[in-house]
Amino acid sequence: MKLQPRDIAAYARKPDPMSAGCLIFGDDAMRVALRRQEMLKSLLGPNAEGEMRLTRLAAADLRSDPAALIDAIKAVGFFPGPRAVFIDGATDALAPVLAAALADWRPGDAQIIATAARLTAKSALRKLFEDHRSARAAAIYDDPPSRAEIEALLREGGLNDLPRAAMDDLEALARSLPPGDFRQTVEKLGLYKRGDPTPITPADIAAVAPLTLEAELDDILHATAEAQASAIGPILSRLAGQGVAPVSLCIAALRHFRALHAAACHPGGPAAGLQAQRPPVFGPRRDRMLAQIGRWGRDPLETALSLLVETDLTLRSAQGAPQMALMERALIRLAMMPGKGRR
């Protein structure tokens, strides 16, 4: 039986105890692993490993010993409760072995939970599970978590009823992070707010979000965009001591000012423009960038981009001037440029 994408999350939270098993496959190994972990936990409970109700078999071992799978699903455990056999890295070459096991499967036997990489529609392994009367096949695509999936993760972390602004930021974060990193971020948020009865805010989410290159360079980019020319030198010295190259700094500045310019030109307004970017801008950083757009305006931002492109070309040329000094001069010129709000 083929599970539709919209039904996979619900099935993982409440698998059919009378099913013969499930094949979980997809391009992203982390997404497949997370869905498999959720399904096994829901099916077997938290103590399956300790009670020896979960048997792990490698696909490579089954090819040399096909009978091991049937032995595992028929084995009687010492502890009561549902059992499962987990097969990692299944391929089409294993289809005959799994076909024999599914044909011999009876209610009360261990369920077969298999994971695989990407499988085409003509895959023998995929067809085996999709055509079986009680087994399932779940294709995991690289789509960001849905709102329902995010809410389920929040409940696991003891977080409920997020304000709309915080949920919007969390959804934006889910679209920009790998699934494993996003799950860890939600877990950190639960720990961060433990014992704190106040509602979760965008600032709370920003505090636990993983640092990116943009976040590490935010200080100097904001100082430049907010006309804090005197702060540029000390911040630049600190970044240079951390090994940030002038060209990398120029690329980050270009990215920041392009984001400001794109948002300023968005037909729905700057706020919609920041939300439409990939990854979306959220939390306090969004509020700060909105203020910067209001300070600059579209035409001065275009002038700033021209200056940064010229600086980038100079840094990549064969000129002999110190590159960090050139970058510092460009940032100070930007900070002193008369924006819309400073005329």
GUROLO-677490 format. One line per 5 residues: for each residue x, y, z of C-alpha. Coordinates in steps of 0.5 Angstrom, whole numbers. Layout:
N
X:Y:Z; ...
//
This chain:
343
0:0:0; 3:7:-2; 2:12:3; 1:19:1; 6:25:3
0:28:7; -1:22:11; 6:19:12; 7:24:19; 0:21:22
2:14:20; 9:15:23; 6:17:30; 1:12:30; 3:6:26
-2:0:24; 0:-5:29; -3:-11:24; 1:-9:18; 7:-13:16
12:-7:16; 14:-1:12; 19:1:7; 21:9:8; 26:11:2
28:18:0; 34:22:-3; 35:26:4; 38:20:9; 37:25:15
30:26:13; 29:18:12; 32:17:19; 28:21:23; 22:19:20
24:11:21; 26:13:29; 19:16:30; 16:10:27; 20:5:31
19:9:37; 11:10:36; 11:2:34; 15:-1:40; 15:4:45
21:7:49; 24:1:51; 25:-4:45; 32:-4:45; 33:-6:52
27:-11:52; 30:-14:46; 24:-13:41; 28:-9:36; 33:-13:31
37:-10:27; 40:-13:20; 44:-10:15; 42:-11:8; 49:-13:6
49:-19:11; 42:-21:9; 44:-22:2; 49:-27:4; 44:-30:9
37:-29:7; 34:-34:12; 36:-29:18; 30:-25:16; 25:-30:17
28:-33:23; 28:-25:26; 21:-24:24; 19:-31:27; 23:-31:33
19:-30:40; 22:-25:45; 23:-26:52; 19:-19:54; 12:-18:51
10:-13:47; 10:-11:39; 17:-13:35; 20:-10:29; 26:-12:25
30:-6:22; 34:-7:15; 38:-1:14; 40:1:7; 36:-4:3
36:-4:-5; 33:-7:-11; 38:-13:-10; 34:-15:-3; 27:-15:-6
27:-23:-7; 29:-24:0; 24:-19:3; 19:-22:-2; 20:-29:1
19:-26:8; 13:-22:7; 10:-28:4; 11:-32:10; 9:-26:15
3:-28:19; 0:-23:25; 4:-23:31; 10:-24:27; 15:-18:28
14:-12:23; 19:-11:18; 22:-3:17; 26:-2:12; 30:4:9
33:6:3; 35:11:-2; 32:14:-7; 27:9:-11; 24:10:-18
17:8:-19; 20:2:-23; 24:0:-17; 22:-8:-15; 23:-6:-8
18:0:-8; 13:-4:-12; 14:-10:-7; 11:-6:-1; 6:-2:-5
3:-8:-8; 3:-12:-1; -4:-12:2; -2:-10:9; 5:-7:8
6:0:7; 11:5:2; 13:12:5; 17:16:0; 20:22:4
21:28:0; 25:34:1; 20:39:3; 20:43:9; 16:40:15
9:42:15; 5:46:20; 2:40:23; 9:37:24; 12:43:27
7:43:32; 8:36:34; 15:37:35; 13:43:39; 9:38:43
14:33:44; 19:39:47; 13:41:52; 11:47:48; 4:49:46
0:55:43; 6:59:40; 4:66:39; 3:67:31; 9:71:30
14:66:34; 10:61:30; 11:64:23; 19:65:25; 19:58:27
16:56:20; 21:60:16; 27:57:20; 24:50:18; 25:52:11
32:54:12; 35:49:16; 36:41:15; 31:37:19; 36:34:24
38:41:25; 31:44:26; 29:38:31; 35:40:35; 33:47:35
26:46:37; 29:41:43; 34:47:45; 28:52:45; 24:47:50
30:47:54; 31:55:54; 24:56:56; 23:51:61; 20:54:67
19:60:64; 11:62:63; 12:67:59; 10:66:51; 15:65:46
18:71:42; 21:71:36; 27:73:40; 27:67:44; 27:63:37
33:67:35; 37:66:41; 37:58:40; 37:58:32; 44:56:29
49:61:27; 50:62:20; 56:66:16; 51:72:16; 49:72:24
57:72:25; 58:78:21; 52:81:23; 55:86:27; 59:89:22
54:89:17; 49:92:21; 54:98:23; 55:99:16; 47:100:14
46:104:21; 51:109:19; 55:107:25; 62:109:22; 66:109:28
64:102:30; 67:99:24; 74:99:25; 74:95:32; 69:90:29
73:89:23; 80:88:27; 76:82:31; 74:79:25; 80:79:22
83:76:28; 78:70:27; 81:69:20; 75:72:16; 78:74:9
76:81:6; 73:78:0; 68:74:4; 67:80:8; 65:83:1
61:78:-1; 57:78:6; 56:85:5; 53:84:-2; 49:79:0
46:84:6; 45:90:1; 42:86:-4; 37:83:1; 35:90:3
35:92:-4; 30:86:-6; 26:88:0; 25:95:-2; 23:93:-9
18:88:-7; 11:90:-9; 8:87:-3; 12:92:1; 19:91:5
16:86:10; 13:81:5; 20:82:1; 24:80:7; 19:74:8
19:72:1; 27:71:1; 30:64:2; 32:63:7; 27:68:10
29:73:15; 25:73:21; 26:75:29; 30:81:31; 34:81:25
28:82:21; 26:88:25; 33:91:24; 33:90:17; 26:93:16
29:99:20; 35:100:15; 31:99:9; 27:105:12; 33:109:13
36:108:6; 31:107:1; 31:104:-6; 36:109:-10; 41:109:-5
41:102:-4; 43:101:-11; 49:106:-11; 51:102:-5; 51:96:-9
55:99:-14; 60:101:-9; 61:94:-7; 61:91:-14; 67:95:-15
70:94:-9; 69:86:-10; 73:87:-17; 78:91:-14; 80:86:-9
80:80:-14; 85:84:-18; 92:84:-18; 93:91:-15; 98:91:-9
94:95:-4; 92:92:3; 85:88:2; 83:89:9; 84:96:8
80:97:2; 74:93:5; 74:98:11; 75:104:7; 69:101:3
65:100:9; 66:107:12; 64:110:5; 57:106:6; 56:108:13
57:115:11; 53:115:5; 47:119:5; 41:115:5; 34:117:5
33:118:12; 39:122:13; 38:127:8
//
